């Protein structure tokens, strides 16, 4: 079994910053690409950013230049640093990690953490 636990969400004013974390535990042989999605009420789940095991990153145009995905491989953790937050960033943020067990690679998801950007 593999579990992903997210933390770091909360309420912040426009222009503020938050840092989300997502830590995996369990039967892990190797973690491949990993990243973040978000979903606001009434919206489809939206890709935010990702990073490969080789360190290559990819970002949605709406967050490029403001958000940064990083990893701490020793801790099986992925982070999302969010700067210059805007009200339209309000959503539940969900992390994923593609985990190899030795026989297959499967995607695992965190429980979600709420980010609210408001005055």
QUIBEL-V296216 format. One record per pair of residues at least 12 apart in sequence whose ideal C-beta (glycine too) atoms are under 6 Angstrom apart, sorted by the first residue. I is the first residue (numbers start at 1). J is the second residue. D is the distance in whole Angstrom. If there is no record, write none. Layout:
I_J_D ; I_J_D
This chain:
1_26_5 ; 2_24_6 ; 2_26_4 ; 2_99_5 ; 2_108_5 ; 3_25_5 ; 3_26_6 ; 4_22_6 ; 4_24_5 ; 4_108_5 ; 4_110_4 ; 5_23_5 ; 6_22_5 ; 6_95_6 ; 6_110_4 ; 6_111_6 ; 6_113_4 ; 7_21_5 ; 8_20_4 ; 8_21_5 ; 9_113_3 ; 9_114_5 ; 9_115_5 ; 11_116_5 ; 12_85_6 ; 12_117_6 ; 14_86_6 ; 14_117_6 ; 15_84_6 ; 16_85_5 ; 17_83_5 ; 18_82_5 ; 19_81_5 ; 20_80_4 ; 20_93_6 ; 21_77_6 ; 21_79_5 ; 22_78_5 ; 22_95_3 ; 22_110_5 ; 23_77_5 ; 24_76_4 ; 24_97_5 ; 27_101_6 ; 28_99_6 ; 29_100_5 ; 29_101_6 ; 29_102_5 ; 30_100_4 ; 31_97_5 ; 31_99_6 ; 32_53_5 ; 32_98_4 ; 33_50_6 ; 33_52_5 ; 33_98_5 ; 34_78_5 ; 34_97_4 ; 35_49_6 ; 35_50_3 ; 36_48_4 ; 36_49_6 ; 36_80_5 ; 36_93_6 ; 36_95_5 ; 37_94_5 ; 38_91_4 ; 38_93_5 ; 39_91_6 ; 39_92_5 ; 40_91_4 ; 47_60_5 ; 48_60_6 ; 48_63_6 ; 49_67_6 ; 49_69_4 ; 51_69_5 ; 51_71_6 ; 57_69_6 ; 66_83_5 ; 66_84_5 ; 67_82_5 ; 68_81_4 ; 78_95_6 ; 85_117_5 ; 87_117_5 ; 89_117_5 ; 90_116_5 ; 90_117_5 ; 92_112_4 ; 92_114_6 ; 93_113_5 ; 93_115_6 ; 94_109_6 ; 94_110_6 ; 94_112_5 ; 95_110_4 ; 96_109_5
